[in-house]
Amino acid sequence: MPRGLVVAAVDLGSIAEEMEIQVGDRVLSVNEEELNDIIDFQFGISEEKYTLLIEKPSGELWEIDIEKGPGEFLGLEVETISAEGLKVCRNNCMFCFIAQMPKGMRATLYAKDDDYRLSLTQGSFITLTNLSEQDLERIFRMHLSPLYISVHAWNPEVRVCLMKNPQAGKLPEQIKRLAEAGIVVHAQVVLVPDYNDEDVLRETIERLAELYPAVQSIAVVPVGLTRYREQLTPLRGFLSAEANKVLDQAERWQKRFFEQTGRHLVYFADEFYVLAGREFPEATLYDDFPQLENGVGMVRKFITELEVAWRKLPEAIIERHVHLITGTSAKGFFELWRDRLMEQVSGLKLTVHAIRNDFFGSSVTAAGLITAQDVARQLGDLLGGEFLIPRVMLKADEDIFLDDLSVQWLEEKVNGKARIVENDGLSFLEHVIGYSLEVECCE
């Protein structure tokens, strides 16, 4: 078994670079404590003084004493979370999105990780079904918090049915133990009509809320279904009337929980409001936006950022035509802001292209699941025109779409120039008008 963790990157000007630590070196121990995973590494280097044992590719061993000043960091990244690799998912969830994907996409999209260490370091959701007693004891001993947990159902029988794993029924006991140990939990429920909605959802939300303040947030998101569901459990999405019913209950919970705790505690995905044809709630309902990455409150946060930056917009610019790429669920939202922008800024023309998801199926409407192939087929020939791509369409660290095609490939296909827009209102406005608005973060 390989020892330690391999260095993947070294920051320029960092302590690691000064100490001549290089990519490919292997970190074996910190303060003579052998490294089993990234948790050991991060805990070890959190001290002001520590000693690293480094193994060079040649086999040479270096012992390096580190002393950090205020605000200084070691400045290196490691390749994997542990020498043994990730803990993998042992479930067979009936709604698993990975099982609904075709071949030929980014390789990382097929990885079914379920690793508590990623939950701690990256906010990935885990199910707890593959945790050993030793894992739980380590979480308690090292106070590994917060953790992000896919609950889906409090009822053990329903959870086992949803996840096709007998271990799934242990969730109530596990979460109670986490709460008693002071571990902060952010929970999510993927809501599947006819399976874990109505009374099952009511029990799930009520039981989780009883564990406040350990349970700090509960996100409820609708099941996502693609057209690639051959030989999978037949499922359906929510109808508009059903989404309205869900949100009616949501408002009652939020009102009660806020009165009891000072937090609304349970938050519903933006997609529910689109399905129901409702206005998005005010920003105060989302408290500190604890589950943005789950698509909960992203639209309201975006609107708030637009409103802050709006007063910095110019009255006129040199004539400019920009194309905006988005998913069909956001079509009405961006068309409304397009009209306001073109009325506010003379010389601006903004065209919204709501891309139909032929790759996954028309029921998949989120911008983050759009492929380069669908954009290319529906965008046409821009003849050098500029088009905006939201960052959510691309891999986190590369300009690659879900179908493993690059932004450069798309530019060549549509004969245009892409601009990648970060997921905030200010970035959107600046890319639309073509220059910085210099809005202060505290405004």
Buried (B, 14 or more C-beta within 10 A) or exposed (E): EEBBBBBEEBEEEBBBBEBEBBEEBBBBBBEEEEBBBBBBBBBBBEEEEBEBBBBBEEEEEBEBEBEBEEEEEBBBBBEBBBBEEBBEBBBBBBBBBEBBBEEEBBEEEEEBBBBBBBBBBEBBBBBBBBBEEEBBEBBBEEEBBBBBBBBBBBBBEBBBBBBBBEBBBBBBEBBBBBBEBEBBBBBBBBBBBEBBBBEBBEBBBEBBBEBBEBBBBBBBBBBBBBBBBEEBBEBEBBEEEBBBBBBEBBEEBBEBBBEEEEBBBBBBBBBBBBBBEEEBBEEEBBBEBBBBBBBBBBBBBBBBBBEBBBEBBEEEBEEBEBBBBBBBBBBEBBBEBBEEBBEBBEBBEBEBBBBBBBBBBEEBBBBBBBBBBBBBBBBBEBEEBBBBBBBBBBBEEEBBBBBBBBBEBBBEBBEBEBBBBEBBBBBBBBBBBEEEBEBEEEE
